[in-house]
């Protein structure tokens, strides 16, 4: 009987990569709260966090410590198991989506071993992301319903209907992109955007699918519950929304999950439409530096694009007023879905009659 061959180094590589991505996601989510306050301060002509550490850099640690040491409260009439499962599920799904993102090109060691900077290179990476994101709304639904609070329940119903409405337009806009790339693998989609210019045109999908990108970006705001689509957390109508009854780290999990989703959504946007880790003149750079340095440069390029998208999300939050709920539904069903269908039809015609 032949024994199963186990590549120990492969397991070690993946464990290290998972640890780095998880800790990096938590760190970026933590300092995104600091960045959000600083962006708001700049746009409102204020200073922002400045007391805890240099430029307020220790403010996220102070906020995390405050949440950690706050009293844990379980409402008497809540469904306690589901009340705890809500934020846990939200945090779990937020962390899972990073598994299929290619964070950089494959690094080939001096011994010829190929180290992949992607946890799982599955050929249905986009479907995996959509499936996990769809599960994320269950965390909000469980939290809102199990709290036994009318405001929380109304907020979770809003979140669910909003997610369902905008996932349709997002999925249809993505179909047009997949018709052009012919693949559901994020690694393959990034490889097709190699460099920046090829055969007389741009390689990045943003230039091939500008309308699809705008629809996908708009739907991302709604999926993330970010302003101006933050109706589930509408303080003027629903107090604190679905985390009305939460305290301590259960509340912290909901808040952290939101910023991790912001980070991963920015990574998906950069990967699908802005070339991922690709950048202009990358072949010339690869020929002039060592493979390790080139890999580091590619990772930094992707992180730069991600930070740019995060800042854009923050600028929009402090610029546009919140929609009314009927306006939000009207935009999703009467504007974005028809536009996504038209974009898909035009893309199909171009692929069928022009490209082929």
N, C-alpha and C positions, 0 to 999 in steps of 0.2 A: 504494500500500500504506500503510494507516494505521499510524502509529507507536504503540507501546504507551505509554500515559500513566502516568508514574510520579510519585507524590506524595512528593516528597523530605521534606517536613515530617512526613508520616506515618511514614516510615522513621526519621527522627531521633527522633520522639516515642517510638516503640517501642524503639529502641536505648537511649534514656535510661531508660525504664521498666524494661527488662530489667536494665540495669546497677544501678539502684537496688534492685530486688527481689533480685538475686543478692547484692550487697554487704550488703544489709540482712539477708538470710537467714544469710549467713556471720557477720555481726556478732552477731545474736541467738543463733545456735548457739554462738558462742564464749563469750558472756557467760551462756548458759544453764548452762554448766559451773560458772561462778562462782556462779550462783543456786542450782544443785543443792547445792553445798557449804555455802552459807549457810543454805539451808532445813534441811539435815541438821544443821548446827550449832545452829540455833535449837531444833529438836525434841529434840536430845540435850544441850541446855544447855552448848554449847561456843561458842567465838568464831568458828571457821571461818577462811578466808583473811584475814590481817590484815597480812602483812609486805610484800608487793609492792604498793606504792602505797597511797593512801588507801582504807581499808576493804578492802584486797586487790583493788582494781579492776584492777591490772596483772597479777594472777595468770594470767588466760587468755593474755596475751601471753607470759608466762614459760613456760607449759606448751606453747604453740605453738612457741616458739623451741627448747625442749628436744626436742620431737618432730622439728622440722625438721633439727636438727644431729645427731640420733642416727645411728648406723651403719645403712646399708641392708643387710639380710640377705636373700639368696635361698637357701633350702634346696637342697642339692645334688640331692635326689631329687624335688623338686617339679616340676610342669608349669609352667614359668616364665612362659609367655605368659598362661595362664589365671590364674596366681597374681597377676599384675599386673592383669589385667582385672577380677578380683573387686572390689576396693575402688573401681576406676574406675567400674564399672557401678553400684555402690551409690551413689556420689556423684552420678553423672549422673542417675539416676532420682529421687533426692531433690530435685535442683534443678529437674527438669522439671515436677513437679506444681504448682508455683506459677504456671504460665503461664495457667491458666484461672480463678484466684481473682480476683473483683472487689474490689479494694482500696479503692474509694471510688466515689462517683457520678461521672457524666460532668461534666467542667468545661467550661463554655462561655466562651470568651475574648471580649474586647470586640469583636473582628472577626467574631464569630459562629462561629468554628471550635470543633468539639467534640473535646475531648481525653479519651479513655477511659483510665481507670486499671485496665485489664485487658489483658494481653498478647494474648490470643486469646479472643474471645467466640464460641466454637463451641457449636452447639446440642446437643452430646453431651458437655458438660463433665464430667459425673459419670462417664461411661464412660471418658473420657480418664484421669481420676484413677485409676480402678480398674485400667485397663490398665497404667499406669505403675507403680502400687504392686505389681501382680502381677509385673512384670519385676524389681522391686527384690530379690525373694528369690533371683533368679538370681545376684546379686552374692555373697550369702552362700553359696549352693551352690557356685559356682565357687571361692571362697576356701577353703571347707572341704575340697572334694575335691582341689583342686590342691596343697594344702599337703602331701599325703601323710602326714598325721598322723591317727591313729585318733580322738583326742579331737576334732579339728577336723571330721572326717567325721561323727561322731555328732552333733555340735552342728549342722552344716548340715542333716542329715536331720531333726533336731528342728525347726529353724526352718522347713523346707519343709512338714512335716506340720502344724505349728501354724498357718502362714499359710493353707494350704488349708482347714483345719477352720474357722477363724474368719472367713475371707472369705465363706463360705456364709451364715452368720448375719448378717454385716454387709450383704451384698448384699440378702438378703431383707428386712431391716429398712429398707433404703433404698427398696425397691420400694414399701412402704406409703407412704413420704413422697412418692415420685414419683406415686403414684396420686392424691394430694391436690393436688399442684401442677400435674400434667399437663405437666411439662417436664423435660428433662435439662440445661437451660442453667442454670449457676450464677447468671448475671446475672438471669434471669427468676425463679429461686427467691428471690433477695434482694429483687427488686422487689415480689414478692407479700407480703413481710413488712414493707412500708413502715410506718414509725412504730413504734407499739407496741399501739395499740388501734383497732379499726375495726368498725362495725356490731355493737356490744355484745359483742365478744370480742377476745382477744389475737390479734395478727397473727403473732407468732413461732411457728415450727413446734414448738418445745419444748412449748408448751401444747396443741398439737393431736396430737402424737405423743410423749407422755412415755415410753411403753414402748419405742418405736422408738429414742428417744434413748439410753435406758439400755443397750439391746442394742448400739447403734452405739458408744457410749463404751467398753463392756466389750471389744468386739472391737478397738477402737483400741489398748487396752493390749496385747493379744496381737499385733497387727500390728506394733507398735512394739518388741516384745520388752522392754517395760517391766515392772518388778515390779508385781504378783506373778506375771507371766507371762514372766519373763526366763529361761526354761528353756534356751534356746540358749547363754546366757552363765553357766550355773550353775557358779560357781567351785568349789563343794564337790564336784561330780561330774565336771566336764569341764575343770578348770583354767581357762584363759581362753576356752574355747569356740572358735568358728570363726576368731578372729584370734590363735590360739595362736602361730603361726609368723611373725606380722607384726611389723614394727618401723618406726620412722621415720614418714614421711608416709603410707605405705600403711596403717599402723595408724591414723594421724590421719584418713585419709579415711573409714574405717569409723566412727570415733567422731564425726566431724563429720556424716556422713550420718545417724546416729541422732538427733542433736539438730536437724538441719534437718527430718527427718521429724516430729519432735515439734512443731516450729514450724508446719509446713504442716498437720499433722493438727489442731492447735488451730484454725488458720484455717478448715479445712473444717468442723469442728464448729460454730464460731461462724457460719459462712456458712449452713449447712444448717438449724440449729435455733435460733439466737439472733439472727437478723435481720441478720447481717453487719455492715455499717456503719450500719444503721438504729438509731435510739434514740428514746425518748419525746420528744414535742414538737419533733421535728425540723423540721416545717413552720414553726412559729413562729420557730425559730432561723434558718431559711433566709430568712425574710422580714425579719429584723432585722440580718443581717450580709452582707458582700460574698460573691459566689459563691466566690472563692478561699478565704476564711476558712472558709466552710461546708464546702468540700471537705476542707480540712485537719482540721476538727473530726471529720468522718465517718471519715477515715483513722485519727485518734487513737482514736476510739471502737472501731473494729475491732481496733486493736493492744491496747487495754486488755482487750478480751474474750479475745484470744489469750494475753496474759500471764496472765490469770486461769486459763485452762485449763492453761497450762504449769505454773503453781504448784500446781494441783490434781494433775497427774500426779506432780509431785515430792513432794507431801505423801503421796500414796498409796504411793510407793516406800518411804518411811521409816516407814510405819505398818503395812502388811500383810506377813505372812510369805509366802515363795515357795510356790506350789503344788507338789505332786508331779506328775509327768508324767501319771499315770493320772487324777488329779483334773482336770488341765487339759483332757484329751481328753473326759472325762465331762461337764464343764461345757459344752464347745462343742457336742458332738453330742446330748446327752440333755436339755439345759436351754435353751441359747440358740437353737438351730435350731427346736425346737418352739414356743418363745415367739415367735420371729420369724414363723413360719407362722401362728400364732393371731392375732398382731397384724395381719398382712397380710389375713387373712380378715375380721376385724372391720372393718378400714379399707375393704375392698371393699364390705361390706354398707352401711356408713355412706355412702360415696360414691354408691352405686347407689340407695339407698332414702331417704336423708335429705337429702343435699345436692342431688341431681338430682330 
